[in-house]
Amino acid sequence: IQITGEDAEDLAIPGEPYTFSVLKQAQAVGDLESLQSKKRRVVRVHLGGDVRSGLDRLSKLVDAALEQTQMTGTGRGVKKAESLKSKV
């Protein structure tokens, strides 16, 4: 799982035509493409500019997905996901 967000402040890199935000975004895209090219399972979650709100939305989506897998009986590994979530 790749989690990205936007920076509160976009800082210039001295001597470069791009900013730190652009550099970090390019790194994230490169990492994602590299994993995909190796046929790795990967999902990217972009939280946007308000990280707290983005994490809250992500938490609600995880809760809903866990609830759905428990109802359908397809929840292999659900306990692992729940314990992982409680540590976040």
Phi and psi in degrees as GROMACS dihedral restraints (atoms count N, CA, C in turn):
[ dihedral_restraints ]
;  ai    aj    ak    al  type     phi  dphi    fc
    3     4     5     6     1  -106.9    20    10
    4     5     6     7     1   120.7    20    10
    6     7     8     9     1  -111.8    20    10
    7     8     9    10     1   124.2    20    10
    9    10    11    12     1  -124.4    20    10
   10    11    12    13     1   164.0    20    10
   12    13    14    15     1  -155.4    20    10
   13    14    15    16     1   173.8    20    10
   15    16    17    18     1   -95.7    20    10
   16    17    18    19     1   146.7    20    10
   18    19    20    21     1   -77.0    20    10
   19    20    21    22     1   144.9    20    10
   21    22    23    24     1   -66.3    20    10
   22    23    24    25     1   -33.6    20    10
   24    25    26    27     1  -134.6    20    10
   25    26    27    28     1   132.6    20    10
   27    28    29    30     1   -97.7    20    10
   28    29    30    31     1   112.1    20    10
   30    31    32    33     1   -98.5    20    10
   31    32    33    34     1   141.2    20    10
   33    34    35    36     1   -73.2    20    10
   34    35    36    37     1   149.7    20    10
   36    37    38    39     1  -101.0    20    10
   37    38    39    40     1   116.5    20    10
   39    40    41    42     1   -53.3    20    10
   40    41    42    43     1   127.5    20    10
   42    43    44    45     1    82.2    20    10
   43    44    45    46     1     1.7    20    10
   45    46    47    48     1  -117.6    20    10
   46    47    48    49     1   149.7    20    10
   48    49    50    51     1   -82.6    20    10
   49    50    51    52     1     2.4    20    10
   51    52    53    54     1  -126.5    20    10
   52    53    54    55     1   165.7    20    10
   54    55    56    57     1  -100.8    20    10
   55    56    57    58     1   171.5    20    10
   57    58    59    60     1   -62.2    20    10
   58    59    60    61     1   -36.4    20    10
   60    61    62    63     1   -62.5    20    10
   61    62    63    64     1   -43.4    20    10
   63    64    65    66     1   -64.3    20    10
   64    65    66    67     1   -41.6    20    10
   66    67    68    69     1   -61.3    20    10
   67    68    69    70     1   -46.5    20    10
   69    70    71    72     1   -65.6    20    10
   70    71    72    73     1   -39.1    20    10
   72    73    74    75     1   -64.9    20    10
   73    74    75    76     1   -42.0    20    10
   75    76    77    78     1   -63.6    20    10
   76    77    78    79     1   -39.5    20    10
   78    79    80    81     1   -62.4    20    10
   79    80    81    82     1   -43.7    20    10
   81    82    83    84     1   -63.3    20    10
   82    83    84    85     1   -43.2    20    10
   84    85    86    87     1   -63.7    20    10
   85    86    87    88     1   -43.6    20    10
   87    88    89    90     1   -61.5    20    10
   88    89    90    91     1   -42.8    20    10
   90    91    92    93     1   -61.5    20    10
   91    92    93    94     1   -45.0    20    10
   93    94    95    96     1   -61.1    20    10
   94    95    96    97     1   -48.1    20    10
   96    97    98    99     1   -63.9    20    10
   97    98    99   100     1   -37.1    20    10
   99   100   101   102     1   -63.8    20    10
  100   101   102   103     1   -45.5    20    10
  102   103   104   105     1   -63.2    20    10
  103   104   105   106     1   -43.0    20    10
  105   106   107   108     1   -63.6    20    10
  106   107   108   109     1   -39.3    20    10
  108   109   110   111     1   -66.3    20    10
  109   110   111   112     1   -23.8    20    10
  111   112   113   114     1   -93.5    20    10
  112   113   114   115     1    12.0    20    10
  114   115   116   117     1    60.4    20    10
  115   116   117   118     1    32.2    20    10
  117   118   119   120     1   -86.1    20    10
  118   119   120   121     1   146.1    20    10
  120   121   122   123     1   -76.8    20    10
  121   122   123   124     1   125.3    20    10
  123   124   125   126     1  -150.4    20    10
  124   125   126   127     1   144.6    20    10
  126   127   128   129     1  -135.0    20    10
  127   128   129   130     1   139.6    20    10
  129   130   131   132     1  -108.4    20    10
  130   131   132   133     1   130.2    20    10
  132   133   134   135     1  -118.2    20    10
  133   134   135   136     1   117.3    20    10
  135   136   137   138     1  -101.4    20    10
  136   137   138   139     1   119.1    20    10
  138   139   140   141     1   -82.6    20    10
  139   140   141   142     1   -13.9    20    10
  141   142   143   144     1    82.6    20    10
  142   143   144   145     1  -160.8    20    10
  144   145   146   147     1   -81.5    20    10
  145   146   147   148     1   -27.1    20    10
  147   148   149   150     1  -101.4    20    10
  148   149   150   151     1    92.2    20    10
  150   151   152   153     1   -61.8    20    10
  151   152   153   154     1   -42.1    20    10
  153   154   155   156     1   -59.9    20    10
  154   155   156   157     1   -46.0    20    10
  156   157   158   159     1   -65.6    20    10
  157   158   159   160     1   -40.6    20    10
  159   160   161   162     1   -62.5    20    10
  160   161   162   163     1   -41.4    20    10
  162   163   164   165     1   -66.6    20    10
  163   164   165   166     1   -35.8    20    10
  165   166   167   168     1   -64.0    20    10
  166   167   168   169     1   -44.4    20    10
  168   169   170   171     1   -62.3    20    10
  169   170   171   172     1   -42.8    20    10
  171   172   173   174     1   -61.8    20    10
  172   173   174   175     1   -42.6    20    10
  174   175   176   177     1   -60.3    20    10
  175   176   177   178     1   -42.7    20    10
  177   178   179   180     1   -65.4    20    10
  178   179   180   181     1   -38.3    20    10
  180   181   182   183     1   -66.5    20    10
  181   182   183   184     1   -40.2    20    10
  183   184   185   186     1   -64.1    20    10
  184   185   186   187     1   -44.3    20    10
  186   187   188   189     1   -57.3    20    10
  187   188   189   190     1   -46.3    20    10
  189   190   191   192     1   -64.2    20    10
  190   191   192   193     1   -40.9    20    10
  192   193   194   195     1   -65.7    20    10
  193   194   195   196     1   -41.7    20    10
  195   196   197   198     1   -64.0    20    10
  196   197   198   199     1   -41.4    20    10
  198   199   200   201     1   -62.2    20    10
  199   200   201   202     1   -43.4    20    10
  201   202   203   204     1   -63.9    20    10
  202   203   204   205     1   -43.3    20    10
  204   205   206   207     1   -68.0    20    10
  205   206   207   208     1   -32.8    20    10
  207   208   209   210     1   -68.8    20    10
  208   209   210   211     1   -38.2    20    10
  210   211   212   213     1   -69.8    20    10
  211   212   213   214     1   -34.7    20    10
  213   214   215   216     1   -91.5    20    10
  214   215   216   217     1    -6.5    20    10
  216   217   218   219     1    75.9    20    10
  217   218   219   220     1    15.7    20    10
  219   220   221   222     1  -101.5    20    10
  220   221   222   223     1    21.1    20    10
  222   223   224   225     1   -84.5    20    10
  223   224   225   226     1    43.4    20    10
  225   226   227   228     1   -61.3    20    10
  226   227   228   229     1   123.1    20    10
  228   229   230   231     1    85.3    20    10
  229   230   231   232     1     8.6    20    10
  231   232   233   234     1   -63.3    20    10
  232   233   234   235     1   -41.0    20    10
  234   235   236   237     1   -60.9    20    10
  235   236   237   238     1   -39.7    20    10
  237   238   239   240     1   -60.3    20    10
  238   239   240   241     1   -46.2    20    10
  240   241   242   243     1   -63.5    20    10
  241   242   243   244     1   -40.5    20    10
  243   244   245   246     1   -64.7    20    10
  244   245   246   247     1   -42.9    20    10
  246   247   248   249     1   -69.6    20    10
  247   248   249   250     1   -34.2    20    10
  249   250   251   252     1   -63.1    20    10
  250   251   252   253     1   -44.7    20    10
  252   253   254   255     1   -62.1    20    10
  253   254   255   256     1   -37.6    20    10
  255   256   257   258     1   -68.4    20    10
  256   257   258   259     1   -19.5    20    10
  258   259   260   261     1   -86.0    20    10
  259   260   261   262     1   -13.2    20    10
